[in-house]
Amino acid sequence: MGKEWDIVEVLRHSRHDWLNKLQLIKGNLDLDRIDRVRAVIDEIVIEAQHETKLSNLHMPLFAALLLKSNWENPSFKLEYEVLIDSELIKIDDASMTNWTNSFFLCLNRAIEEFQENHLSITIEPQLDGVRFFFDFSGIIIKRELIEKFLANPAMDVVVKEFSESELALEVFMPVQ
């Protein structure tokens, strides 16, 4: 599934991210842009709330994949949102993680590097499972790689939109 991260590496990357956020706040304070400082702090709070909800899904493999994704996938920026706090919903964590990791690998090969490529994952726990919405915007240069990946029936995927600049998928994982 990729590189094994030890605790020192995780802390080093996390510390780097936090220092970037603090520098952004400090820079805006120095410029007396208080509204921008407030906006940055609000973004940090929302991100932390989503990290908490992600961790509470009881999908440790999937959560780890998403939490370290921006460190491992430089071709696109990942954001995620968990719509509601969920009680214990038991789905196949390993299958969802393996599929998502494979999707990330495919996406990295299919998009143009060094562009404004953005992937958003919305996670919606439901009574009978969890619905995952993958929304990509950016520059897709190898459409055939994504088509081949999606043709593999490893997961029940519904393609909502697919163009040279957008890809929207929905994956449903039922309760085990």
N, CA, C and O atoms as a DFTB+ gen file, in Angstrom:
704 C
 N C O
     1  1       0.804      -1.194       0.000
     2  2       0.000       0.000       0.000
     3  2       0.844       1.253       0.000
     4  3       0.307       2.359      -0.052
     5  1       2.125       1.105       0.056
     6  2       2.938       2.299       0.040
     7  2       3.924       2.282       1.185
     8  3       4.130       1.269       1.853
     9  1       4.512       3.411       1.381
    10  2       5.545       3.581       2.380
    11  2       4.983       3.402       3.789
    12  3       3.878       3.846       4.098
    13  1       5.768       2.743       4.629
    14  2       5.437       2.642       6.047
    15  2       5.980       3.880       6.744
    16  3       7.156       4.215       6.599
    17  1       5.139       4.547       7.486
    18  2       5.541       5.772       8.167
    19  2       5.832       5.468       9.628
    20  3       5.005       4.872      10.318
    21  1       7.012       5.877      10.102
    22  2       7.265       5.738      11.526
    23  2       6.819       7.027      12.219
    24  3       6.552       8.035      11.565
    25  1       6.745       6.983      13.515
    26  2       6.197       8.101      14.293
    27  2       7.014       9.382      14.102
    28  3       6.449      10.476      14.091
    29  1       8.334       9.260      13.954
    30  2       9.177      10.443      13.775
    31  2       8.856      11.133      12.448
    32  3       8.769      12.360      12.394
    33  1       8.678      10.352      11.376
    34  2       8.330      10.933      10.078
    35  2       6.969      11.622      10.121
    36  3       6.807      12.716       9.580
    37  1       6.005      10.994      10.753
    38  2       4.669      11.585      10.865
    39  2       4.745      12.903      11.620
    40  3       4.174      13.906      11.192
    41  1       5.447      12.896      12.736
    42  2       5.569      14.123      13.521
    43  2       6.331      15.211      12.754
    44  3       5.992      16.390      12.861
    45  1       7.341      14.832      11.992
    46  2       8.107      15.808      11.209
    47  2       7.210      16.479      10.169
    48  3       7.232      17.702      10.028
    49  1       6.422      15.682       9.440
    50  2       5.511      16.243       8.441
    51  2       4.421      17.086       9.088
    52  3       4.080      18.160       8.592
    53  1       3.883      16.601      10.183
    54  2       2.834      17.340      10.885
    55  2       3.359      18.674      11.407
    56  3       2.698      19.704      11.282
    57  1       4.554      18.642      11.995
    58  2       5.168      19.872      12.499
    59  2       5.402      20.859      11.358
    60  3       5.172      22.057      11.525
    61  1       5.853      20.377      10.212
    62  2       6.062      21.226       9.043
    63  2       4.752      21.897       8.620
    64  3       4.724      23.095       8.338
    65  1       3.662      21.112       8.578
    66  2       2.346      21.666       8.221
    67  2       1.922      22.749       9.208
    68  3       1.443      23.810       8.806
    69  1       2.099      22.476      10.506
    70  2       1.705      23.457      11.520
    71  2       2.553      24.725      11.441
    72  3       2.032      25.828      11.604
    73  1       3.847      24.577      11.194
    74  2       4.699      25.755      11.052
    75  2       4.270      26.606       9.857
    76  3       4.292      27.835       9.928
    77  1       3.877      25.948       8.751
    78  2       3.371      26.696       7.595
    79  2       2.119      27.486       7.965
    80  3       1.972      28.644       7.573
    81  1       1.224      26.863       8.715
    82  2      -0.012      27.543       9.123
    83  2       0.289      28.711      10.057
    84  3      -0.304      29.783       9.931
    85  1       1.204      28.501      10.986
    86  2       1.579      29.583      11.898
    87  2       2.264      30.736      11.160
    88  3       2.042      31.903      11.484
    89  1       3.092      30.408      10.173
    90  2       3.737      31.457       9.388
    91  2       2.709      32.252       8.584
    92  3       2.846      33.464       8.415
    93  1       1.676      31.561       8.088
    94  2       0.605      32.239       7.375
    95  2      -0.133      33.210       8.294
    96  3      -0.440      34.336       7.904
    97  1      -0.410      32.769       9.501
    98  2      -1.069      33.640      10.484
    99  2      -0.157      34.817      10.829
   100  3      -0.593      35.968      10.824
   101  1       1.111      34.525      11.127
   102  2       2.053      35.591      11.497
   103  2       2.224      36.603      10.373
   104  3       2.231      37.809      10.619
   105  1       2.361      36.123       9.147
   106  2       2.523      37.024       8.009
   107  2       1.325      37.949       7.836
   108  3       1.482      39.138       7.559
   109  1       0.130      37.395       8.001
   110  2      -1.071      38.219       7.883
   111  2      -1.214      39.184       9.053
   112  3      -1.712      40.296       8.878
   113  1      -0.780      38.772      10.248
   114  2      -0.776      39.700      11.383
   115  2       0.190      40.854      11.125
   116  3      -0.128      42.010      11.403
   117  1       1.379      40.533      10.591
   118  2       2.364      41.573      10.292
   119  2       1.836      42.578       9.272
   120  3       2.187      43.757       9.303
   121  1       0.981      42.087       8.360
   122  2       0.387      42.955       7.344
   123  2      -0.913      43.601       7.830
   124  3      -1.589      44.314       7.087
   125  1      -1.244      43.331       9.100
   126  2      -2.458      43.871       9.711
   127  2      -3.725      43.442       8.964
   128  3      -4.684      44.205       8.843
   129  1      -3.702      42.201       8.469
   130  2      -4.861      41.643       7.765
   131  2      -5.610      40.708       8.722
   132  3      -5.579      39.487       8.574
   133  1      -6.267      41.300       9.682
   134  2      -6.939      40.555      10.755
   135  2      -8.041      39.656      10.203
   136  3      -8.226      38.542      10.694
   137  1      -8.779      40.121       9.188
   138  2      -9.837      39.288       8.599
   139  2      -9.258      38.010       8.003
   140  3      -9.854      36.940       8.131
   141  1      -8.093      38.115       7.349
   142  2      -7.459      36.928       6.768
   143  2      -6.951      36.005       7.872
   144  3      -7.012      34.784       7.724
   145  1      -6.455      36.560       8.968
   146  2      -6.010      35.745      10.107
   147  2      -7.185      34.940      10.651
   148  3      -7.073      33.738      10.894
   149  1      -8.310      35.622      10.836
   150  2      -9.507      34.922      11.320
   151  2      -9.926      33.805      10.365
   152  3     -10.301      32.717      10.801
   153  1      -9.860      34.077       9.063
   154  2     -10.237      33.073       8.062
   155  2      -9.304      31.862       8.124
   156  3      -9.761      30.722       8.038
   157  1      -8.000      32.105       8.273
   158  2      -7.036      31.004       8.365
   159  2      -7.309      30.170       9.616
   160  3      -7.285      28.940       9.561
   161  1      -7.565      30.825      10.724
   162  2      -7.861      30.101      11.968
   163  2      -9.148      29.292      11.819
   164  3      -9.216      28.147      12.267
   165  1     -10.161      29.877      11.194
   166  2     -11.415      29.140      10.947
   167  2     -11.159      27.907      10.089
   168  3     -11.717      26.842      10.356
   169  1     -10.312      28.040       9.050
   170  2      -9.975      26.901       8.193
   171  2      -9.268      25.810       8.997
   172  3      -9.540      24.625       8.804
   173  1      -8.371      26.199       9.888
   174  2      -7.652      25.237      10.724
   175  2      -8.626      24.494      11.638
   176  3      -8.515      23.279      11.805
   177  1      -9.567      25.208      12.222
   178  2     -10.556      24.585      13.111
   179  2     -11.417      23.584      12.331
   180  3     -11.649      22.469      12.797
   181  1     -11.884      23.978      11.156
   182  2     -12.708      23.076      10.342
   183  2     -11.918      21.835       9.946
   184  3     -12.437      20.721      10.007
   185  1     -10.664      22.024       9.541
   186  2      -9.814      20.887       9.179
   187  2      -9.639      19.937      10.366
   188  3      -9.706      18.720      10.198
   189  1      -9.417      20.480      11.550
   190  2      -9.260      19.641      12.752
   191  2     -10.553      18.898      13.068
   192  3     -10.510      17.741      13.485
   193  1     -11.697      19.540      12.878
   194  2     -12.984      18.870      13.118
   195  2     -13.172      17.700      12.157
   196  3     -13.658      16.642      12.558
   197  1     -12.788      17.884      10.883
   198  2     -12.906      16.784       9.922
   199  2     -11.927      15.654      10.239
   200  3     -12.250      14.481      10.054
   201  1     -10.738      16.006      10.715
   202  2      -9.785      14.972      11.131
   203  2     -10.359      14.152      12.277
   204  3     -10.207      12.930      12.308
   205  1     -11.021      14.822      13.219
   206  2     -11.637      14.125      14.348
   207  2     -12.735      13.184      13.872
   208  3     -12.786      12.027      14.287
   209  1     -13.615      13.679      12.999
   210  2     -14.703      12.844      12.476
   211  2     -14.149      11.672      11.674
   212  3     -14.668      10.559      11.759
   213  1     -13.098      11.919      10.895
   214  2     -12.474      10.843      10.128
   215  2     -11.925       9.779      11.065
   216  3     -12.119       8.586      10.833
   217  1     -11.247      10.201      12.114
   218  2     -10.689       9.256      13.087
   219  2     -11.781       8.474      13.810
   220  3     -11.567       7.326      14.199
   221  1     -12.944       9.086      13.992
   222  2     -14.047       8.425      14.691
   223  2     -14.840       7.462      13.825
   224  3     -15.744       6.793      14.325
   225  1     -14.524       7.374      12.536
   226  2     -15.231       6.437      11.651
   227  2     -14.862       4.982      11.927
   228  3     -15.511       4.071      11.414
   229  1     -13.846       4.762      12.717
   230  2     -13.366       3.406      13.017
   231  2     -12.903       2.705      11.744
   232  3     -13.137       1.513      11.545
   233  1     -12.238       3.486      10.888
   234  2     -11.598       2.969       9.673
   235  2     -10.133       3.423       9.734
   236  3      -9.740       4.335       9.007
   237  1      -9.330       2.797      10.590
   238  2      -7.966       3.300      10.811
   239  2      -7.083       3.286       9.566
   240  3      -6.273       4.196       9.387
   241  1      -7.214       2.295       8.714
   242  2      -6.394       2.239       7.509
   243  2      -6.769       3.360       6.542
   244  3      -5.901       4.022       5.974
   245  1      -8.069       3.562       6.364
   246  2      -8.557       4.609       5.472
   247  2      -8.191       5.991       6.018
   248  3      -7.754       6.864       5.269
   249  1      -8.371       6.180       7.319
   250  2      -8.026       7.461       7.936
   251  2      -6.542       7.764       7.750
   252  3      -6.183       8.889       7.402
   253  1      -5.682       6.783       7.975
   254  2      -4.235       6.984       7.815
   255  2      -3.901       7.350       6.367
   256  3      -3.067       8.221       6.119
   257  1      -4.551       6.687       5.418
   258  2      -4.309       6.991       4.006
   259  2      -4.643       8.450       3.696
   260  3      -3.862       9.141       3.042
   261  1      -5.794       8.914       4.160
   262  2      -6.190      10.290       3.883
   263  2      -5.310      11.289       4.634
   264  3      -4.925      12.316       4.076
   265  1      -4.995      10.997       5.878
   266  2      -4.208      11.929       6.686
   267  2      -2.804      12.162       6.122
   268  3      -2.259      13.258       6.253
   269  1      -2.227      11.152       5.503
   270  2      -0.876      11.305       4.959
   271  2      -0.868      11.543       3.450
   272  3       0.201      11.649       2.849
   273  1      -2.027      11.625       2.844
   274  2      -2.120      11.727       1.389
   275  2      -1.405      12.942       0.809
   276  3      -0.710      12.819      -0.200
   277  1      -1.557      14.086       1.411
   278  2      -0.923      15.282       0.863
   279  2       0.599      15.238       0.987
   280  3       1.294      16.010       0.326
   281  1       1.116      14.356       1.816
   282  2       2.561      14.178       1.914
   283  2       3.060      13.218       0.832
   284  3       4.212      13.296       0.406
   285  1       2.180      12.311       0.393
   286  2       2.591      11.265      -0.548
   287  2       2.155      11.516      -1.993
   288  3       2.727      10.925      -2.909
   289  1       1.179      12.357      -2.217
   290  2       0.633      12.587      -3.553
   291  2       0.820      14.049      -3.954
   292  3      -0.102      14.853      -3.822
   293  1       1.995      14.386      -4.436
   294  2       2.251      15.788      -4.749
   295  2       1.528      16.291      -6.001
   296  3       1.520      17.495      -6.258
   297  1       0.925      15.396      -6.779
   298  2       0.274      15.816      -8.021
   299  2      -1.102      16.423      -7.802
   300  3      -1.619      17.127      -8.669
   301  1      -1.697      16.151      -6.645
   302  2      -3.001      16.747      -6.353
   303  2      -3.113      17.059      -4.869
   304  3      -2.465      16.429      -4.032
   305  1      -3.938      18.033      -4.567
   306  2      -4.213      18.414      -3.169
   307  2      -5.501      17.721      -2.752
   308  3      -6.514      17.804      -3.446
   309  1      -5.455      17.043      -1.625
   310  2      -6.628      16.336      -1.112
   311  2      -7.261      17.103       0.032
   312  3      -6.578      17.574       0.942
   313  1      -8.577      17.219      -0.031
   314  2      -9.376      17.699       1.088
   315  2     -10.469      16.668       1.311
   316  3     -10.899      15.997       0.372
   317  1     -10.909      16.543       2.528
   318  2     -11.986      15.599       2.810
   319  2     -12.912      16.208       3.839
   320  3     -12.544      17.095       4.609
   321  1     -14.124      15.696       3.817
   322  2     -15.155      16.174       4.736
   323  2     -15.993      14.976       5.159
   324  3     -16.434      14.186       4.324
   325  1     -16.204      14.851       6.449
   326  2     -17.098      13.823       6.984
   327  2     -18.356      14.559       7.407
   328  3     -18.312      15.430       8.276
   329  1     -19.488      14.205       6.787
   330  2     -20.697      15.008       6.954
   331  2     -21.322      14.939       8.334
   332  3     -21.841      15.940       8.829
   333  1     -21.281      13.774       8.959
   334  2     -21.881      13.673      10.296
   335  2     -20.980      12.827      11.178
   336  3     -20.218      11.987      10.698
   337  1     -21.086      13.069      12.485
   338  2     -20.414      12.167      13.417
   339  2     -21.159      10.850      13.349
   340  3     -22.389      10.822      13.352
   341  1     -20.424       9.779      13.288
   342  2     -21.104       8.503      13.142
   343  2     -20.865       7.627      14.361
   344  3     -19.807       7.647      14.991
   345  1     -21.870       6.883      14.649
   346  2     -21.702       5.821      15.638
   347  2     -20.904       4.724      14.942
   348  3     -20.571       4.855      13.764
   349  1     -20.605       3.684      15.631
   350  2     -19.796       2.612      15.069
   351  2     -20.509       1.965      13.880
   352  3     -21.504       1.260      14.050
   353  1     -19.995       2.210      12.691
   354  2     -20.484       1.575      11.475
   355  2     -19.357       0.689      10.987
   356  3     -18.257       1.173      10.720
   357  1     -19.613      -0.584      10.870
   358  2     -18.566      -1.531      10.494
   359  2     -18.644      -1.803       8.998
   360  3     -19.556      -2.476       8.518
   361  1     -17.653      -1.259       8.262
   362  2     -17.533      -1.568       6.844
   363  2     -16.140      -2.136       6.611
   364  3     -15.309      -2.145       7.520
   365  1     -15.885      -2.606       5.402
   366  2     -14.611      -3.233       5.070
   367  2     -13.536      -2.165       4.869
   368  3     -13.332      -1.672       3.760
   369  1     -12.868      -1.826       5.942
   370  2     -11.837      -0.787       5.939
   371  2     -10.732      -1.115       4.939
   372  3     -10.320      -0.245       4.172
   373  1     -10.252      -2.344       4.936
   374  2      -9.137      -2.725       4.063
   375  2      -9.515      -2.596       2.589
   376  3      -8.724      -2.091       1.793
   377  1     -10.700      -3.041       2.221
   378  2     -11.115      -2.949       0.816
   379  2     -11.239      -1.499       0.361
   380  3     -10.781      -1.138      -0.724
   381  1     -11.859      -0.676       1.194
   382  2     -12.022       0.730       0.825
   383  2     -10.674       1.426       0.747
   384  3     -10.445       2.247      -0.142
   385  1      -9.786       1.102       1.670
   386  2      -8.450       1.696       1.679
   387  2      -7.657       1.261       0.455
   388  3      -7.022       2.090      -0.198
   389  1      -7.686      -0.033       0.138
   390  2      -6.952      -0.536      -1.027
   391  2      -7.473       0.090      -2.318
   392  3      -6.688       0.480      -3.182
   393  1      -8.803       0.186      -2.452
   394  2      -9.372       0.790      -3.656
   395  2      -8.968       2.259      -3.752
   396  3      -8.564       2.719      -4.820
   397  1      -9.073       2.994      -2.654
   398  2      -8.744       4.424      -2.655
   399  2      -7.268       4.638      -2.952
   400  3      -6.916       5.541      -3.711
   401  1      -6.409       3.828      -2.372
   402  2      -4.977       3.926      -2.651
   403  2      -4.705       3.673      -4.130
   404  3      -3.918       4.391      -4.747
   405  1      -5.346       2.663      -4.702
   406  2      -5.183       2.377      -6.131
   407  2      -5.701       3.537      -6.979
   408  3      -5.104       3.885      -7.997
   409  1      -6.807       4.127      -6.554
   410  2      -7.346       5.284      -7.262
   411  2      -6.357       6.453      -7.215
   412  3      -6.131       7.117      -8.228
   413  1      -5.772       6.703      -6.049
   414  2      -4.773       7.771      -5.927
   415  2      -3.595       7.527      -6.868
   416  3      -3.134       8.448      -7.542
   417  1      -3.109       6.287      -6.913
   418  2      -1.989       5.947      -7.796
   419  2      -2.365       6.184      -9.253
   420  3      -1.585       6.755     -10.015
   421  1      -3.557       5.746      -9.637
   422  2      -4.039       5.943     -11.005
   423  2      -4.155       7.428     -11.316
   424  3      -3.711       7.888     -12.368
   425  1      -4.750       8.168     -10.402
   426  2      -4.936       9.603     -10.603
   427  2      -3.584      10.307     -10.764
   428  3      -3.433      11.175     -11.623
   429  1      -2.611       9.933      -9.943
   430  2      -1.272      10.535     -10.048
   431  2      -0.657      10.312     -11.424
   432  3       0.055      11.180     -11.928
   433  1      -0.920       9.164     -12.036
   434  2      -0.368       8.862     -13.358
   435  2      -1.178       9.520     -14.477
   436  3      -0.657       9.740     -15.570
   437  1      -2.453       9.836     -14.211
   438  2      -3.347      10.309     -15.270
   439  2      -3.464      11.827     -15.370
   440  3      -4.019      12.338     -16.343
   441  1      -2.953      12.548     -14.388
   442  2      -3.127      14.003     -14.392
   443  2      -1.809      14.708     -14.690
   444  3      -0.728      14.138     -14.542
   445  1      -1.931      15.948     -15.108
   446  2      -0.749      16.751     -15.389
   447  2      -0.174      17.278     -14.074
   448  3      -0.877      17.884     -13.266
   449  1       1.110      17.035     -13.886
   450  2       1.770      17.470     -12.660
   451  2       1.923      18.985     -12.631
   452  3       1.866      19.648     -13.666
   453  1       2.117      19.517     -11.442
   454  2       2.403      20.933     -11.206
   455  2       1.281      21.857     -11.685
   456  3       1.526      22.986     -12.107
   457  1       0.054      21.357     -11.610
   458  2      -1.122      22.151     -11.959
   459  2      -2.009      22.259     -10.734
   460  3      -1.710      21.671      -9.694
   461  1      -3.076      22.992     -10.845
   462  2      -4.048      23.133      -9.762
   463  2      -4.979      21.923      -9.765
   464  3      -6.150      22.043     -10.127
   465  1      -4.473      20.773      -9.367
   466  2      -5.258      19.546      -9.299
   467  2      -5.758      19.371      -7.872
   468  3      -4.987      19.450      -6.916
   469  1      -7.048      19.135      -7.745
   470  2      -7.675      19.112      -6.434
   471  2      -8.647      17.934      -6.355
   472  3      -9.487      17.753      -7.236
   473  1      -8.525      17.141      -5.297
   474  2      -9.455      16.040      -5.053
   475  2     -10.145      16.270      -3.723
   476  3      -9.500      16.484      -2.696
   477  1     -11.452      16.223      -3.761
   478  2     -12.262      16.366      -2.554
   479  2     -13.008      15.061      -2.321
   480  3     -13.626      14.517      -3.237
   481  1     -12.950      14.563      -1.099
   482  2     -13.682      13.349      -0.734
   483  2     -14.690      13.726       0.338
   484  3     -14.334      14.257       1.390
   485  1     -15.938      13.446       0.056
   486  2     -17.001      13.664       1.036
   487  2     -17.457      12.294       1.514
   488  3     -17.752      11.408       0.712
   489  1     -17.509      12.133       2.826
   490  2     -17.845      10.844       3.443
   491  2     -19.158      11.019       4.176
   492  3     -19.277      11.845       5.080
   493  1     -20.147      10.225       3.774
   494  2     -21.484      10.347       4.341
   495  2     -21.920       9.018       4.964
   496  3     -22.438       8.146       4.266
   497  1     -21.712       8.860       6.281
   498  2     -22.192       7.648       6.941
   499  2     -23.721       7.578       6.892
   500  3     -24.409       8.583       7.076
   501  1     -24.233       6.381       6.641
   502  2     -25.670       6.146       6.600
   503  2     -25.980       4.911       7.429
   504  3     -25.066       4.221       7.880
   505  1     -27.241       4.631       7.631
   506  2     -27.618       3.482       8.458
   507  2     -27.132       2.162       7.885
   508  3     -26.761       1.262       8.639
   509  1     -27.128       2.030       6.550
   510  2     -26.783       0.757       5.926
   511  2     -25.367       0.715       5.358
   512  3     -25.005      -0.240       4.670
   513  1     -24.563       1.744       5.639
   514  2     -23.198       1.765       5.145
   515  2     -22.655       3.174       5.090
   516  3     -23.134       4.068       5.788
   517  1     -21.648       3.364       4.251
   518  2     -21.021       4.676       4.101
   519  2     -20.925       4.984       2.604
   520  3     -20.514       4.144       1.803
   521  1     -21.313       6.206       2.254
   522  2     -21.232       6.672       0.873
   523  2     -20.037       7.625       0.764
   524  3     -19.883       8.541       1.572
   525  1     -19.199       7.394      -0.243
   526  2     -18.005       8.195      -0.491
   527  2     -18.164       8.895      -1.833
   528  3     -18.445       8.253      -2.845
   529  1     -17.985      10.202      -1.837
   530  2     -18.047      10.986      -3.065
   531  2     -16.646      11.514      -3.355
   532  3     -16.060      12.215      -2.530
   533  1     -16.113      11.181      -4.523
   534  2     -14.793      11.624      -4.956
   535  2     -14.996      12.652      -6.070
   536  3     -15.544      12.325      -7.123
   537  1     -14.560      13.883      -5.843
   538  2     -14.705      14.952      -6.828
   539  2     -13.330      15.522      -7.157
   540  3     -12.682      16.140      -6.312
   541  1     -12.896      15.305      -8.392
   542  2     -11.607      15.794      -8.852
   543  2     -11.808      16.941      -9.830
   544  3     -12.676      16.885     -10.701
   545  1     -10.992      17.987      -9.675
   546  2     -10.928      19.040     -10.686
   547  2      -9.461      19.327     -10.951
   548  3      -8.661      19.449     -10.024
   549  1      -9.126      19.432     -12.207
   550  2      -7.742      19.647     -12.593
   551  2      -7.562      19.317     -14.058
   552  3      -8.482      19.495     -14.856
   553  1      -6.391      18.841     -14.416
   554  2      -6.101      18.534     -15.814
   555  2      -5.815      17.043     -15.950
   556  3      -4.788      16.549     -15.487
   557  1      -6.737      16.338     -16.590
   558  2      -6.584      14.900     -16.851
   559  2      -5.983      14.755     -18.244
   560  3      -6.593      15.166     -19.231
   561  1      -4.791      14.171     -18.327
   562  2      -4.116      14.028     -19.617
   563  2      -4.106      12.582     -20.119
   564  3      -3.825      12.335     -21.292
   565  1      -4.408      11.637     -19.243
   566  2      -4.427      10.222     -19.643
   567  2      -5.748       9.601     -19.204
   568  3      -5.797       8.778     -18.290
   569  1      -6.800      10.011     -19.868
   570  2      -8.158       9.554     -19.571
   571  2      -8.265       8.029     -19.602
   572  3      -8.997       7.436     -18.810
   573  1      -7.530       7.400     -20.522
   574  2      -7.612       5.948     -20.695
   575  2      -7.174       5.190     -19.440
   576  3      -7.688       4.105     -19.169
   577  1      -6.231       5.747     -18.671
   578  2      -5.812       5.093     -17.428
   579  2      -6.957       5.054     -16.417
   580  3      -7.167       4.049     -15.737
   581  1      -7.684       6.151     -16.330
   582  2      -8.817       6.200     -15.403
   583  2      -9.934       5.291     -15.894
   584  3     -10.559       4.593     -15.095
   585  1     -10.193       5.289     -17.197
   586  2     -11.227       4.406     -17.757
   587  2     -10.910       2.945     -17.471
   588  3     -11.793       2.172     -17.099
   589  1      -9.643       2.568     -17.645
   590  2      -9.225       1.187     -17.370
   591  2      -9.401       0.859     -15.887
   592  3      -9.885      -0.217     -15.536
   593  1      -9.003       1.793     -15.020
   594  2      -9.157       1.588     -13.576
   595  2     -10.627       1.407     -13.212
   596  3     -10.969       0.508     -12.443
   597  1     -11.484       2.243     -13.750
   598  2     -12.910       2.184     -13.415
   599  2     -13.600       0.952     -14.002
   600  3     -14.653       0.540     -13.516
   601  1     -13.014       0.367     -15.039
   602  2     -13.586      -0.833     -15.648
   603  2     -13.386      -2.061     -14.766
   604  3     -14.065      -3.071     -14.951
   605  1     -12.461      -1.988     -13.811
   606  2     -12.205      -3.089     -12.890
   607  2     -13.337      -3.142     -11.862
   608  3     -13.550      -2.174     -11.132
   609  1     -14.056      -4.248     -11.799
   610  2     -15.230      -4.311     -10.913
   611  2     -14.914      -4.586      -9.440
   612  3     -15.732      -5.195      -8.751
   613  1     -13.755      -4.155      -8.940
   614  2     -13.379      -4.419      -7.552
   615  2     -14.302      -3.715      -6.565
   616  3     -14.425      -4.140      -5.417
   617  1     -14.952      -2.636      -7.009
   618  2     -15.793      -1.840      -6.126
   619  2     -16.988      -1.357      -6.937
   620  3     -16.895      -1.168      -8.150
   621  1     -18.098      -1.164      -6.258
   622  2     -19.289      -0.652      -6.917
   623  2     -19.167       0.869      -7.031
   624  3     -19.449       1.597      -6.079
   625  1     -18.742       1.338      -8.213
   626  2     -18.480       2.757      -8.445
   627  2     -19.483       3.294      -9.453
   628  3     -19.724       2.680     -10.492
   629  1     -20.064       4.440      -9.138
   630  2     -20.942       5.133     -10.072
   631  2     -20.205       6.388     -10.534
   632  3     -19.820       7.230      -9.723
   633  1     -20.016       6.500     -11.846
   634  2     -19.367       7.681     -12.406
   635  2     -20.450       8.732     -12.639
   636  3     -21.380       8.514     -13.415
   637  1     -20.321       9.864     -11.966
   638  2     -21.292      10.957     -12.081
   639  2     -20.912      11.932     -13.184
   640  3     -21.778      12.477     -13.869
   641  1     -19.597      12.152     -13.355
   642  2     -19.101      13.075     -14.377
   643  2     -17.669      12.694     -14.708
   644  3     -16.907      12.281     -13.833
   645  1     -17.305      12.836     -15.985
   646  2     -15.950      12.518     -16.411
   647  2     -15.624      13.341     -17.657
   648  3     -16.200      13.128     -18.724
   649  1     -14.691      14.285     -17.503
   650  2     -14.239      15.107     -18.622
   651  2     -12.738      15.323     -18.472
   652  3     -12.106      14.730     -17.599
   653  1     -12.174      16.165     -19.318
   654  2     -10.736      16.434     -19.257
   655  2     -10.349      17.233     -18.018
   656  3      -9.170      17.308     -17.671
   657  1     -11.332      17.826     -17.351
   658  2     -11.012      18.661     -16.192
   659  2     -11.775      18.277     -14.928
   660  3     -11.541      18.858     -13.868
   661  1     -12.677      17.314     -15.024
   662  2     -13.451      16.917     -13.853
   663  2     -13.734      15.423     -13.852
   664  3     -13.893      14.789     -14.895
   665  1     -13.790      14.890     -12.644
   666  2     -14.161      13.499     -12.444
   667  2     -14.930      13.424     -11.138
   668  3     -14.441      13.849     -10.091
   669  1     -16.133      12.882     -11.206
   670  2     -16.942      12.738      -9.998
   671  2     -17.398      11.288      -9.893
   672  3     -18.022      10.751     -10.808
   673  1     -17.075      10.666      -8.765
   674  2     -17.409       9.263      -8.525
   675  2     -18.155       9.122      -7.215
   676  3     -18.005       9.932      -6.300
   677  1     -18.964       8.075      -7.146
   678  2     -19.637       7.739      -5.894
   679  2     -19.395       6.255      -5.614
   680  3     -19.597       5.400      -6.476
   681  1     -18.962       5.980      -4.398
   682  2     -18.713       4.597      -3.981
   683  2     -19.532       4.354      -2.716
   684  3     -19.508       5.161      -1.787
   685  1     -20.255       3.240      -2.688
   686  2     -21.018       2.891      -1.494
   687  2     -20.451       1.612      -0.888
   688  3     -20.282       0.604      -1.574
   689  1     -20.159       1.673       0.408
   690  2     -19.673       0.503       1.140
   691  2     -20.744       0.095       2.140
   692  3     -21.030       0.839       3.077
   693  1     -21.346      -1.088       1.950
   694  2     -22.402      -1.506       2.882
   695  2     -21.833      -1.961       4.224
   696  3     -20.658      -2.310       4.338
   697  1     -22.696      -1.948       5.231
   698  2     -22.345      -2.452       6.550
   699  2     -22.007      -3.928       6.429
   700  3     -22.653      -4.670       5.689
   701  1     -20.982      -4.342       7.167
   702  2     -20.599      -5.762       7.153
   703  2     -21.451      -6.561       8.094
   704  3     -21.270      -7.773       8.212
